[in-house]
Amino acid sequence: MHAKKRLLSIAAVTALAASLFWGGILQAETGGEISAGERGRLFPWSSEKETIYFWYSDETMTNFLNSAAVSFGEQEEVRVIPVLAAEGEYLEALNRASVSSDQVPDAFIVSNDSLEKAYLAGLASQIEDAGGVCGEQNFPAAALDAVTYQEKLVAWPLFFETSALVYNDTYLQEWASQIAMKELLEGGEVDENPEGTDGIAVDEAQLSVLREEYYAKAIPATVDDILNIADTFDVPLGVEGVMKWDVSDIFYNYWIVGNYMIVGGDKGDNPALININNPETIQCLEVYKALNQFFFIESDTVDYNSVVDDFCQGKLVFTIATTDVVERLADAAAEGSLGFEYGVALMPRVSGELDSRSMSVTNAVAVNSYSEHQELANRFAAYLVTECADSLYERTGKVAAYSGANADNGALQIFKQEYADSIPLPKMMETGNFWLQLEGVFAKVWNGADVTQLVQELADAISVQVNAAENP
């Protein structure tokens, strides 16, 4: 045990012993129990405080939550006790504790796709937002959609995950230089063999202007822009591919169909708003299918971590990544192992006519309807998602949904822009396995299967599930 911890433990034991000793003396002298008010006056460390229990299942949140609990407790003169629960059967454990424990979970962190289940089980209640915190002035549309169920705000948005395009900026500058030089050569605006040499001479000012023009267009606005770079870039030695991403994971693929494959609407809670088989979705998947001709990625062997490692080693020009990549790249740059400049950009459009839209998951704070301290639990939730938002990334690596957080981190701000227009993971229990089924569709499309048939089969399967749920 560290010396500081040992001293704190000794102090705690000493204080406890003293309270028992003097409490025993006072009880003996008065001949009975001490009133709550008298005990608070004589023994302030043992005075009764309103207490809430806050459940979570991700151990990386511990330091953040402990710090927030202490600061809020001191500010409000209450007690917040964080409780780390096992991830397996998390909602079931919450339910058991709610109905059979004397320490009812007053609030808890939950993923937005579980909010319907939590609300219908009575574990999540409509929030009490006395300060008007949970609105568009503080959170983007995706965050508010994620915590809305049946037109009610049933949780407070805390942090999110989504995907964005990551690029090697050094390589894009090199590509711009190559294209600028090629244009000058093709236009005959170079002096070949000047003064009898075997080289060429160019107007450096003109070359610089052209380079800047191409570099300004280098960050791709559409998939075709990426393909153009793949076709025209004479990649440096060591580069294994222009673009690679984890094509086996739906999280990094969904942007392709996200704007047109509708499952539950923007809030993901309406079974009447399901539109899977439509012309735009099919066109988007045909574009995805064609990408395998340019980027030879084995869907059976690729994985996210190896892709990010390849990018960090300078083997790729582009990849698709989640927010964790920001810290990984920053750490590599600080260690001196990153030999290039990099950037983060919004996901490109599928084409000039077809838009894209990323998927997002929002982890939120729900207030338990079984709680006897709902007003306090709501106040702590509001404090957690706003006043503590700036420290969330530093302590956990997770990006706050709160719009005002991380303003000085340019890469995170791009992810937050992507998140703002993303489609939240749906809440509907009847489509809970949709993502697994869609992942299978993407895998088959990538390997050349018929898009139209696969989309029809998926739409039929989901329709059967939804109808069975509505007509048991």
Secondary structure as a PSIPRED ss2 file (coil, helix, strand):
# PSIPRED VFORMAT (PSIPRED V4.0)

   1 M C   1.000  0.000  0.000
   2 H C   1.000  0.000  0.000
   3 A H   0.000  1.000  0.000
   4 K H   0.000  1.000  0.000
   5 K H   0.000  1.000  0.000
   6 R H   0.000  1.000  0.000
   7 L H   0.000  1.000  0.000
   8 L H   0.000  1.000  0.000
   9 S H   0.000  1.000  0.000
  10 I H   0.000  1.000  0.000
  11 A H   0.000  1.000  0.000
  12 A H   0.000  1.000  0.000
  13 V H   0.000  1.000  0.000
  14 T H   0.000  1.000  0.000
  15 A H   0.000  1.000  0.000
  16 L H   0.000  1.000  0.000
  17 A H   0.000  1.000  0.000
  18 A H   0.000  1.000  0.000
  19 S H   0.000  1.000  0.000
  20 L H   0.000  1.000  0.000
  21 F H   0.000  1.000  0.000
  22 W H   0.000  1.000  0.000
  23 G H   0.000  1.000  0.000
  24 G H   0.000  1.000  0.000
  25 I H   0.000  1.000  0.000
  26 L H   0.000  1.000  0.000
  27 Q H   0.000  1.000  0.000
  28 A H   0.000  1.000  0.000
  29 E H   0.000  1.000  0.000
  30 T H   0.000  1.000  0.000
  31 G C   1.000  0.000  0.000
  32 G C   1.000  0.000  0.000
  33 E C   1.000  0.000  0.000
  34 I C   1.000  0.000  0.000
  35 S C   1.000  0.000  0.000
  36 A H   0.000  1.000  0.000
  37 G H   0.000  1.000  0.000
  38 E H   0.000  1.000  0.000
  39 R H   0.000  1.000  0.000
  40 G H   0.000  1.000  0.000
  41 R H   0.000  1.000  0.000
  42 L H   0.000  1.000  0.000
  43 F C   1.000  0.000  0.000
  44 P H   0.000  1.000  0.000
  45 W H   0.000  1.000  0.000
  46 S H   0.000  1.000  0.000
  47 S C   1.000  0.000  0.000
  48 E C   1.000  0.000  0.000
  49 K C   1.000  0.000  0.000
  50 E C   1.000  0.000  0.000
  51 T E   0.000  0.000  1.000
  52 I E   0.000  0.000  1.000
  53 Y E   0.000  0.000  1.000
  54 F E   0.000  0.000  1.000
  55 W E   0.000  0.000  1.000
  56 Y E   0.000  0.000  1.000
  57 S C   1.000  0.000  0.000
  58 D C   1.000  0.000  0.000
  59 E H   0.000  1.000  0.000
  60 T H   0.000  1.000  0.000
  61 M H   0.000  1.000  0.000
  62 T H   0.000  1.000  0.000
  63 N H   0.000  1.000  0.000
  64 F H   0.000  1.000  0.000
  65 L H   0.000  1.000  0.000
  66 N H   0.000  1.000  0.000
  67 S H   0.000  1.000  0.000
  68 A H   0.000  1.000  0.000
  69 A H   0.000  1.000  0.000
  70 V H   0.000  1.000  0.000
  71 S H   0.000  1.000  0.000
  72 F H   0.000  1.000  0.000
  73 G H   0.000  1.000  0.000
  74 E H   0.000  1.000  0.000
  75 Q H   0.000  1.000  0.000
  76 E H   0.000  1.000  0.000
  77 E C   1.000  0.000  0.000
  78 V C   1.000  0.000  0.000
  79 R E   0.000  0.000  1.000
  80 V E   0.000  0.000  1.000
  81 I E   0.000  0.000  1.000
  82 P E   0.000  0.000  1.000
  83 V E   0.000  0.000  1.000
  84 L E   0.000  0.000  1.000
  85 A C   1.000  0.000  0.000
  86 A C   1.000  0.000  0.000
  87 E C   1.000  0.000  0.000
  88 G C   1.000  0.000  0.000
  89 E C   1.000  0.000  0.000
  90 Y H   0.000  1.000  0.000
  91 L H   0.000  1.000  0.000
  92 E H   0.000  1.000  0.000
  93 A H   0.000  1.000  0.000
  94 L H   0.000  1.000  0.000
  95 N H   0.000  1.000  0.000
  96 R H   0.000  1.000  0.000
  97 A H   0.000  1.000  0.000
  98 S H   0.000  1.000  0.000
  99 V H   0.000  1.000  0.000
 100 S H   0.000  1.000  0.000
 101 S C   1.000  0.000  0.000
 102 D C   1.000  0.000  0.000
 103 Q C   1.000  0.000  0.000
 104 V C   1.000  0.000  0.000
 105 P E   0.000  0.000  1.000
 106 D E   0.000  0.000  1.000
 107 A E   0.000  0.000  1.000
 108 F E   0.000  0.000  1.000
 109 I E   0.000  0.000  1.000
 110 V E   0.000  0.000  1.000
 111 S E   0.000  0.000  1.000
 112 N H   0.000  1.000  0.000
 113 D H   0.000  1.000  0.000
 114 S H   0.000  1.000  0.000
 115 L H   0.000  1.000  0.000
 116 E H   0.000  1.000  0.000
 117 K H   0.000  1.000  0.000
 118 A H   0.000  1.000  0.000
 119 Y H   0.000  1.000  0.000
 120 L H   0.000  1.000  0.000
 121 A C   1.000  0.000  0.000
 122 G C   1.000  0.000  0.000
 123 L C   1.000  0.000  0.000
 124 A C   1.000  0.000  0.000
 125 S C   1.000  0.000  0.000
 126 Q C   1.000  0.000  0.000
 127 I C   1.000  0.000  0.000
 128 E C   1.000  0.000  0.000
 129 D C   1.000  0.000  0.000
 130 A C   1.000  0.000  0.000
 131 G C   1.000  0.000  0.000
 132 G C   1.000  0.000  0.000
 133 V C   1.000  0.000  0.000
 134 C C   1.000  0.000  0.000
 135 G C   1.000  0.000  0.000
 136 E C   1.000  0.000  0.000
 137 Q C   1.000  0.000  0.000
 138 N C   1.000  0.000  0.000
 139 F C   1.000  0.000  0.000
 140 P C   1.000  0.000  0.000
 141 A H   0.000  1.000  0.000
 142 A H   0.000  1.000  0.000
 143 A H   0.000  1.000  0.000
 144 L H   0.000  1.000  0.000
 145 D H   0.000  1.000  0.000
 146 A H   0.000  1.000  0.000
 147 V C   1.000  0.000  0.000
 148 T E   0.000  0.000  1.000
 149 Y E   0.000  0.000  1.000
 150 Q C   1.000  0.000  0.000
 151 E C   1.000  0.000  0.000
 152 K E   0.000  0.000  1.000
 153 L E   0.000  0.000  1.000
 154 V C   1.000  0.000  0.000
 155 A C   1.000  0.000  0.000
 156 W E   0.000  0.000  1.000
 157 P E   0.000  0.000  1.000
 158 L E   0.000  0.000  1.000
 159 F E   0.000  0.000  1.000
 160 F E   0.000  0.000  1.000
 161 E E   0.000  0.000  1.000
 162 T E   0.000  0.000  1.000
 163 S E   0.000  0.000  1.000
 164 A E   0.000  0.000  1.000
 165 L E   0.000  0.000  1.000
 166 V E   0.000  0.000  1.000
 167 Y E   0.000  0.000  1.000
 168 N E   0.000  0.000  1.000
 169 D H   0.000  1.000  0.000
 170 T H   0.000  1.000  0.000
 171 Y H   0.000  1.000  0.000
 172 L H   0.000  1.000  0.000
 173 Q H   0.000  1.000  0.000
 174 E H   0.000  1.000  0.000
 175 W H   0.000  1.000  0.000
 176 A H   0.000  1.000  0.000
 177 S H   0.000  1.000  0.000
 178 Q H   0.000  1.000  0.000
 179 I H   0.000  1.000  0.000
 180 A H   0.000  1.000  0.000
 181 M H   0.000  1.000  0.000
 182 K H   0.000  1.000  0.000
 183 E H   0.000  1.000  0.000
 184 L H   0.000  1.000  0.000
 185 L H   0.000  1.000  0.000
 186 E H   0.000  1.000  0.000
 187 G C   1.000  0.000  0.000
 188 G C   1.000  0.000  0.000
 189 E C   1.000  0.000  0.000
 190 V E   0.000  0.000  1.000
 191 D E   0.000  0.000  1.000
 192 E E   0.000  0.000  1.000
 193 N C   1.000  0.000  0.000
 194 P H   0.000  1.000  0.000
 195 E H   0.000  1.000  0.000
 196 G H   0.000  1.000  0.000
 197 T C   1.000  0.000  0.000
 198 D C   1.000  0.000  0.000
 199 G C   1.000  0.000  0.000
 200 I E   0.000  0.000  1.000
 201 A E   0.000  0.000  1.000
 202 V E   0.000  0.000  1.000
 203 D C   1.000  0.000  0.000
 204 E H   0.000  1.000  0.000
 205 A H   0.000  1.000  0.000
 206 Q H   0.000  1.000  0.000
 207 L H   0.000  1.000  0.000
 208 S H   0.000  1.000  0.000
 209 V H   0.000  1.000  0.000
 210 L H   0.000  1.000  0.000
 211 R H   0.000  1.000  0.000
 212 E H   0.000  1.000  0.000
 213 E H   0.000  1.000  0.000
 214 Y H   0.000  1.000  0.000
 215 Y H   0.000  1.000  0.000
 216 A H   0.000  1.000  0.000
 217 K C   1.000  0.000  0.000
 218 A C   1.000  0.000  0.000
 219 I C   1.000  0.000  0.000
 220 P C   1.000  0.000  0.000
 221 A C   1.000  0.000  0.000
 222 T E   0.000  0.000  1.000
 223 V H   0.000  1.000  0.000
 224 D H   0.000  1.000  0.000
 225 D H   0.000  1.000  0.000
 226 I H   0.000  1.000  0.000
 227 L H   0.000  1.000  0.000
 228 N H   0.000  1.000  0.000
 229 I H   0.000  1.000  0.000
 230 A H   0.000  1.000  0.000
 231 D H   0.000  1.000  0.000
 232 T H   0.000  1.000  0.000
 233 F C   1.000  0.000  0.000
 234 D C   1.000  0.000  0.000
 235 V C   1.000  0.000  0.000
 236 P C   1.000  0.000  0.000
 237 L C   1.000  0.000  0.000
 238 G C   1.000  0.000  0.000
 239 V C   1.000  0.000  0.000
 240 E C   1.000  0.000  0.000
 241 G E   0.000  0.000  1.000
 242 V E   0.000  0.000  1.000
 243 M E   0.000  0.000  1.000
 244 K C   1.000  0.000  0.000
 245 W C   1.000  0.000  0.000
 246 D C   1.000  0.000  0.000
 247 V C   1.000  0.000  0.000
 248 S C   1.000  0.000  0.000
 249 D C   1.000  0.000  0.000
 250 I H   0.000  1.000  0.000
 251 F H   0.000  1.000  0.000
 252 Y H   0.000  1.000  0.000
 253 N C   1.000  0.000  0.000
 254 Y H   0.000  1.000  0.000
 255 W H   0.000  1.000  0.000
 256 I H   0.000  1.000  0.000
 257 V C   1.000  0.000  0.000
 258 G C   1.000  0.000  0.000
 259 N C   1.000  0.000  0.000
 260 Y C   1.000  0.000  0.000
 261 M C   1.000  0.000  0.000
 262 I E   0.000  0.000  1.000
 263 V E   0.000  0.000  1.000
 264 G C   1.000  0.000  0.000
 265 G C   1.000  0.000  0.000
 266 D C   1.000  0.000  0.000
 267 K C   1.000  0.000  0.000
 268 G C   1.000  0.000  0.000
 269 D C   1.000  0.000  0.000
 270 N C   1.000  0.000  0.000
 271 P C   1.000  0.000  0.000
 272 A C   1.000  0.000  0.000
 273 L C   1.000  0.000  0.000
 274 I E   0.000  0.000  1.000
 275 N E   0.000  0.000  1.000
 276 I C   1.000  0.000  0.000
 277 N C   1.000  0.000  0.000
 278 N C   1.000  0.000  0.000
 279 P H   0.000  1.000  0.000
 280 E H   0.000  1.000  0.000
 281 T H   0.000  1.000  0.000
 282 I H   0.000  1.000  0.000
 283 Q H   0.000  1.000  0.000
 284 C H   0.000  1.000  0.000
 285 L H   0.000  1.000  0.000
 286 E H   0.000  1.000  0.000
 287 V H   0.000  1.000  0.000
 288 Y H   0.000  1.000  0.000
 289 K H   0.000  1.000  0.000
 290 A H   0.000  1.000  0.000
 291 L H   0.000  1.000  0.000
 292 N C   1.000  0.000  0.000
 293 Q C   1.000  0.000  0.000
 294 F C   1.000  0.000  0.000
 295 F C   1.000  0.000  0.000
 296 F C   1.000  0.000  0.000
 297 I C   1.000  0.000  0.000
 298 E C   1.000  0.000  0.000
 299 S C   1.000  0.000  0.000
 300 D C   1.000  0.000  0.000
 301 T C   1.000  0.000  0.000
 302 V C   1.000  0.000  0.000
 303 D C   1.000  0.000  0.000
 304 Y H   0.000  1.000  0.000
 305 N H   0.000  1.000  0.000
 306 S H   0.000  1.000  0.000
 307 V H   0.000  1.000  0.000
 308 V H   0.000  1.000  0.000
 309 D H   0.000  1.000  0.000
 310 D H   0.000  1.000  0.000
 311 F H   0.000  1.000  0.000
 312 C H   0.000  1.000  0.000
 313 Q C   1.000  0.000  0.000
 314 G C   1.000  0.000  0.000
 315 K C   1.000  0.000  0.000
 316 L E   0.000  0.000  1.000
 317 V E   0.000  0.000  1.000
 318 F E   0.000  0.000  1.000
 319 T E   0.000  0.000  1.000
 320 I E   0.000  0.000  1.000
 321 A E   0.000  0.000  1.000
 322 T E   0.000  0.000  1.000
 323 T C   1.000  0.000  0.000
 324 D H   0.000  1.000  0.000
 325 V H   0.000  1.000  0.000
 326 V H   0.000  1.000  0.000
 327 E H   0.000  1.000  0.000
 328 R H   0.000  1.000  0.000
 329 L H   0.000  1.000  0.000
 330 A H   0.000  1.000  0.000
 331 D H   0.000  1.000  0.000
 332 A H   0.000  1.000  0.000
 333 A H   0.000  1.000  0.000
 334 A H   0.000  1.000  0.000
 335 E H   0.000  1.000  0.000
 336 G C   1.000  0.000  0.000
 337 S C   1.000  0.000  0.000
 338 L C   1.000  0.000  0.000
 339 G C   1.000  0.000  0.000
 340 F C   1.000  0.000  0.000
 341 E C   1.000  0.000  0.000
 342 Y E   0.000  0.000  1.000
 343 G E   0.000  0.000  1.000
 344 V E   0.000  0.000  1.000
 345 A E   0.000  0.000  1.000
 346 L C   1.000  0.000  0.000
 347 M C   1.000  0.000  0.000
 348 P C   1.000  0.000  0.000
 349 R E   0.000  0.000  1.000
 350 V C   1.000  0.000  0.000
 351 S C   1.000  0.000  0.000
 352 G C   1.000  0.000  0.000
 353 E C   1.000  0.000  0.000
 354 L C   1.000  0.000  0.000
 355 D C   1.000  0.000  0.000
 356 S C   1.000  0.000  0.000
 357 R C   1.000  0.000  0.000
 358 S C   1.000  0.000  0.000
 359 M E   0.000  0.000  1.000
 360 S E   0.000  0.000  1.000
 361 V E   0.000  0.000  1.000
 362 T E   0.000  0.000  1.000
 363 N E   0.000  0.000  1.000
 364 A E   0.000  0.000  1.000
 365 V E   0.000  0.000  1.000
 366 A E   0.000  0.000  1.000
 367 V E   0.000  0.000  1.000
 368 N C   1.000  0.000  0.000
 369 S C   1.000  0.000  0.000
 370 Y C   1.000  0.000  0.000
 371 S C   1.000  0.000  0.000
 372 E C   1.000  0.000  0.000
 373 H C   1.000  0.000  0.000
 374 Q H   0.000  1.000  0.000
 375 E H   0.000  1.000  0.000
 376 L H   0.000  1.000  0.000
 377 A H   0.000  1.000  0.000
 378 N H   0.000  1.000  0.000
 379 R H   0.000  1.000  0.000
 380 F H   0.000  1.000  0.000
 381 A H   0.000  1.000  0.000
 382 A H   0.000  1.000  0.000
 383 Y H   0.000  1.000  0.000
 384 L H   0.000  1.000  0.000
 385 V H   0.000  1.000  0.000
 386 T C   1.000  0.000  0.000
 387 E C   1.000  0.000  0.000
 388 C C   1.000  0.000  0.000
 389 A H   0.000  1.000  0.000
 390 D H   0.000  1.000  0.000
 391 S H   0.000  1.000  0.000
 392 L H   0.000  1.000  0.000
 393 Y H   0.000  1.000  0.000
 394 E H   0.000  1.000  0.000
 395 R H   0.000  1.000  0.000
 396 T H   0.000  1.000  0.000
 397 G C   1.000  0.000  0.000
 398 K C   1.000  0.000  0.000
 399 V E   0.000  0.000  1.000
 400 A E   0.000  0.000  1.000
 401 A C   1.000  0.000  0.000
 402 Y C   1.000  0.000  0.000
 403 S C   1.000  0.000  0.000
 404 G C   1.000  0.000  0.000
 405 A C   1.000  0.000  0.000
 406 N C   1.000  0.000  0.000
 407 A C   1.000  0.000  0.000
 408 D C   1.000  0.000  0.000
 409 N C   1.000  0.000  0.000
 410 G H   0.000  1.000  0.000
 411 A H   0.000  1.000  0.000
 412 L H   0.000  1.000  0.000
 413 Q H   0.000  1.000  0.000
 414 I H   0.000  1.000  0.000
 415 F H   0.000  1.000  0.000
 416 K H   0.000  1.000  0.000
 417 Q H   0.000  1.000  0.000
 418 E H   0.000  1.000  0.000
 419 Y H   0.000  1.000  0.000
 420 A H   0.000  1.000  0.000
 421 D C   1.000  0.000  0.000
 422 S C   1.000  0.000  0.000
 423 I E   0.000  0.000  1.000
 424 P E   0.000  0.000  1.000
 425 L C   1.000  0.000  0.000
 426 P C   1.000  0.000  0.000
 427 K C   1.000  0.000  0.000
 428 M C   1.000  0.000  0.000
 429 M H   0.000  1.000  0.000
 430 E H   0.000  1.000  0.000
 431 T H   0.000  1.000  0.000
 432 G C   1.000  0.000  0.000
 433 N C   1.000  0.000  0.000
 434 F H   0.000  1.000  0.000
 435 W H   0.000  1.000  0.000
 436 L H   0.000  1.000  0.000
 437 Q H   0.000  1.000  0.000
 438 L H   0.000  1.000  0.000
 439 E H   0.000  1.000  0.000
 440 G H   0.000  1.000  0.000
 441 V H   0.000  1.000  0.000
 442 F H   0.000  1.000  0.000
 443 A H   0.000  1.000  0.000
 444 K H   0.000  1.000  0.000
 445 V H   0.000  1.000  0.000
 446 W H   0.000  1.000  0.000
 447 N C   1.000  0.000  0.000
 448 G C   1.000  0.000  0.000
 449 A C   1.000  0.000  0.000
 450 D C   1.000  0.000  0.000
 451 V H   0.000  1.000  0.000
 452 T H   0.000  1.000  0.000
 453 Q H   0.000  1.000  0.000
 454 L H   0.000  1.000  0.000
 455 V H   0.000  1.000  0.000
 456 Q H   0.000  1.000  0.000
 457 E H   0.000  1.000  0.000
 458 L H   0.000  1.000  0.000
 459 A H   0.000  1.000  0.000
 460 D H   0.000  1.000  0.000
 461 A H   0.000  1.000  0.000
 462 I H   0.000  1.000  0.000
 463 S H   0.000  1.000  0.000
 464 V H   0.000  1.000  0.000
 465 Q H   0.000  1.000  0.000
 466 V H   0.000  1.000  0.000
 467 N H   0.000  1.000  0.000
 468 A H   0.000  1.000  0.000
 469 A H   0.000  1.000  0.000
 470 E H   0.000  1.000  0.000
 471 N C   1.000  0.000  0.000
 472 P C   1.000  0.000  0.000
